[in-house]
Amino acid sequence: MTERELEVLNIIKENPSVSLTEISEKLGISRNTAGVYISNLTKSGYLLGRAYVVNADDYIVGIGAANVDLYGKSSIAIRKHFDHPGKIRSNLGGVSRNVIENLTRLGMKTKMLTAVGDDLFGSYILSESTKIGIDMKEVLTVQGSSSSIFMQVLDDQNDMHLAVCDMTVISNIDMEYLSAKDSLIRGAKAVVFDPSLPDESIEYLLENYTDKMIFVDPVSDVYAAKIRPYISRIYALKPNLSELKVLSGKEINSKKELIAAGRSLIEKGVRRLFVSLGKDGCLYMDNDNCFEMKFAPAEHVVNASGAGDAFFAGVIYGLVRELDIHEAIKYGLAAGIITINCAQAINPELSIDALKRIIKENEK
């Protein structure tokens, strides 16, 4: 969805009976141009029929971590027990929240279920996510608790020296909280969650919402082990090679072993498997398909930390929009490329138009 289409959609949400003339006058565009925007919104599923009925059910819910990420880079070589000059920056993080933000920037309606503390970081997570367009109304604020924080220290060569993560507040995303949000979860087109959730919450989601498209990023080897008992109930998984080893229990030292490991998950019930291969793209598998796809690598990699979240968001967008699997993966690959060209983990310039340009360039 382009910014102009989003403006048109917001006008229609405020007044579903608004006329083409009124839309054109509000935006300073011609009636024909307004009609084109409405046609595009209808084709994309944002509007239903000629009465401009907004598809209110068309939303994706994210369940899991919403962090503040802190990064400190030393200007000199790291020394023990020393006060290092350097630079510190912060941004919003958390795998589920990041995927949801990317989807929001792609024009999807999104909601987030998470927990934050009643501190400055919690207020920051809520306010900034809301500004982006994520519905944070159902987020749990835990009194007396610290919000989820990821802190990383980089040396003068940009290599990670150490990282500390405090996600204690996430334990409050328990079955009681989730069951209270049952209607919201059931109404979603798709559910995205990460295994930072308590074990009982993971089991609850995968037992009670098997009819949903549930998308899971294992995040790490440790978290991959948490979801291994439940993989038969997951619609789509996006592991990297290391996480695939944990999930499959198989060694992967060759292309043949890679395919065998992936196939074992499909045989256990995973509907769609997207194995991240870094610069080599993605290996995709389902009951009927097994293929690799990659785009030409970006000329300049500024920051690769958010590429996986962006890829997953692009794929989810494609599948929710019922695109062919090849087209959905193209959206994912394009989202990854536009993200690694940005210093931030999420590129604020991400849009469907931007992805289409990258896809077109790679199809030449």
NORGIPE-V227969 format. One record per backbone hydrogen bond with DSSP energy under -0.5 kcal/mol. CO is the residue of the C=O (numbers start at 1). NH is the residue of the N-H. Records with the same first field share a line. If there is no record, write none. Layout:
CO->NH, NH
//
This chain:
2->6
3->7
4->8
5->9
6->10
7->11
8->12
9->13
10->14
11->15
15->18
19->23
20->24
21->25
22->26
23->27
24->28, 29
30->34
31->35
32->36
33->37
34->38
35->39
36->40
37->41
38->42
39->43
40->44
41->46, 47
42->45
46->55
47->49
48->53
49->52
52->54
53->48
54->56
55->58
57->59
58->109
59->189, 190
60->111
61->192
62->113
63->194
65->97
67->69, 93
68->70, 150
69->91
70->152
71->89
72->74, 154
73->87
79->82
82->84
85->75, 76
87->73
89->71
91->69
93->67
94->98
95->99
96->100
97->101
98->102
99->103
100->104
101->105
102->106
103->108
104->107
109->60
110->135
111->62
112->114
113->64
114->140
116->142
117->119
119->123
120->124
121->125
122->126
123->127
124->128
125->129
126->130
127->131
128->132
129->133, 134
134->136
135->112
136->139
139->141
140->116, 142
141->143
142->118, 145
145->118
148->68
149->166
150->70
151->164
152->72, 154
153->161, 162
154->74
155->158
159->155
162->153
164->151
165->167
166->149
167->170
168->171
169->172
170->173
172->174
174->178
175->179
176->180
177->181
178->181
179->182
181->185
182->186
183->187
185->188
189->213
190->61
191->215
192->63
193->217
194->197
198->201, 202
199->203
200->204
201->205
202->206
203->207
204->208
205->209
209->212
212->214
213->191, 215
214->235, 236
215->193
216->218, 238
217->195
218->220
220->224
221->225
222->226
223->227
224->228
227->230
228->231
230->233
231->234
234->271
235->272
236->216
237->274
239->276
240->244
241->245
242->246
243->247
244->248
245->249, 250
254->258
255->259
256->260
257->261
258->262
259->263
260->264
261->265
262->265, 266
263->267
264->268
265->269, 270
266->269
272->237
273->275, 285
274->276
275->283
276->241
277->280
278->281
281->277
282->284, 293
283->275
284->291
285->273
289->286
291->284
293->282
300->302
304->307
306->310
307->311
308->312
309->313
310->314
311->315
312->316
313->317
314->318
315->319
316->320
317->321
318->323
319->322
324->328
325->329
326->330
327->331
328->332
329->333
330->334
331->335
332->336
333->337
334->338
335->339
336->340
337->341
339->342
340->302, 303
346->348
347->350
351->355
352->356
353->357
354->358
355->359
356->360
357->361
358->362
359->363
360->363
361->364
//
